[in-house]
């Protein structure tokens, strides 16, 4: 296997993983970062549904704000109540 094939394989495997980071202040989750997000399926002030490889992530809270800070990465801020993971 050549360098080009290894690079393609690495890029494809990276797209199959997602990283979720939660930041908590004073016992309350205030920020959520999702890397390798494929798309935002739906959103409202109280919920956001993100599509990542193989599942959807539903974030509920109030009020939620969605920010894009890079290719495939999103940051959600606000008072986050829960996360739900649904396989697609």
C-alpha positions, -999 to 999 in steps of 0.1 A, spaced: 0 0 0 14 33 -10 14 67 8 -16 79 -12 -37 49 -3 -27 52 34 -37 89 34 -71 81 19 -77 53 44 -67 77 73 -91 104 60 -120 80 57 -115 66 92 -113 101 106 -148 108 92 -162 78 110 -153 92 145 -167 122 163 -153 139 194 -177 154 220 -164 178 246 -185 191 275 -176 221 296 -193 224 330 -193 255 352 -208 255 388 -222 220 382 -241 230 350 -231 221 315 -227 253 296 -208 243 264 -207 214 241 -182 209 212 -188 183 185 -160 176 160 -166 157 127 -203 168 126 -218 160 92 -247 184 94 -273 202 115 -305 183 110 -328 207 129 -326 233 155 -347 255 178 -340 276 209 -346 245 230 -331 216 210 -305 210 183 -301 177 163 -267 170 148 -258 142 124 -224 125 129 -212 92 114 -237 65 123 -259 85 146 -278 116 155 -271 136 186 -301 155 201 -291 183 225 -318 198 247 -316 229 269 -325 265 271 -316 288 255 -292 271 231 -269 289 206 -251 271 178 -217 283 164 -196 269 136 -159 272 143 -143 251 117 -149 225 90 -171 198 105 -170 213 140 -198 230 160 -200 246 194 -233 248 213 -236 271 243 -263 276 268 -278 257 297 -276 221 283 -300 197 300 -295 164 281 -279 146 252 -296 117 233 -279 94 209 -299 77 182 -284 53 157 -292 59 120 
